[in-house]
Amino acid sequence: MILARIVGTVVSTRKDSRLEGKKLLVVKPISPEGADESGYLIAVDSVGAGAGETVLVVSGSSARMAAECKDRPVDAAIIGIVDEVKLDARHEAELAAARRK
């Protein structure tokens, strides 16, 4: 799974008929701390996510297993909206030390 933030939308008036009615969103992978990572993905929204939300994205064959994506030409799907990310105490301490540097 990929932790990502929604940063845009894609409008496509001509596409595979199996994608008709599906919302396509641009997502930016992020670290657990919320820092941007490299690259972008276009993902089919299967959970009603919106702009700026942190989401869970799956890709490849896992994306095609999402309820809204079965039998569709999909390589990335948004399957969850993230409420909170918590790291264990050791990793939180590492992050705090890195921020102080």
Backbone hydrogen bonds, N-H to C=O, Kabsch-Sander energy under -0.5 kcal/mol:
donor,donor_aa,acceptor,acceptor_aa,energy
2,I,57,V,-2.9
4,A,55,V,-2.4
5,R,28,K,-2.2
6,I,53,E,-2.3
7,V,26,V,-2.9
8,G,26,V,-1.2
10,V,24,L,-2.2
12,S,10,V,-0.5
15,K,13,T,-0.5
19,L,16,D,-2.5
20,E,17,S,-1.2
22,K,19,L,-2.1
24,L,10,V,-0.6
25,L,23,K,-0.5
25,L,43,A,-2.8
26,V,8,G,-2.4
27,V,25,L,-0.5
27,V,41,L,-2.9
28,K,5,R,-2.7
30,I,3,L,-2.6
31,S,35,A,-2.6
34,G,31,S,-1.9
37,E,29,P,-2.7
41,L,27,V,-2.3
43,A,25,L,-2.9
43,A,41,L,-0.6
44,V,76,A,-2.4
45,D,23,K,-2.7
46,S,44,V,-0.6
46,S,78,I,-1.5
52,G,6,I,-1.7
53,E,50,G,-1.9
55,V,4,A,-3.3
56,L,80,G,-2.5
57,V,2,I,-2.6
58,V,77,A,-2.5
60,G,75,D,-2.1
62,S,59,S,-1.1
63,A,60,G,-0.9
64,R,60,G,-1.2
65,M,62,S,-1.0
66,A,62,S,-0.5
66,A,63,A,-1.2
69,C,66,A,-2.0
70,K,66,A,-0.7
70,K,67,A,-0.6
72,R,69,C,-1.6
74,V,72,R,-2.0
77,A,58,V,-2.6
78,I,44,V,-3.0
79,I,56,L,-2.4
79,I,77,A,-0.6
80,G,56,L,-1.0
82,V,54,T,-2.7
82,V,80,G,-0.5
92,E,88,D,-2.3
93,A,89,A,-2.3
94,E,90,R,-1.9
95,L,91,H,-2.2
96,A,92,E,-2.4
97,A,93,A,-2.3
98,A,94,E,-2.2
99,R,95,L,-2.2
100,R,96,A,-1.4
101,K,97,A,-0.9
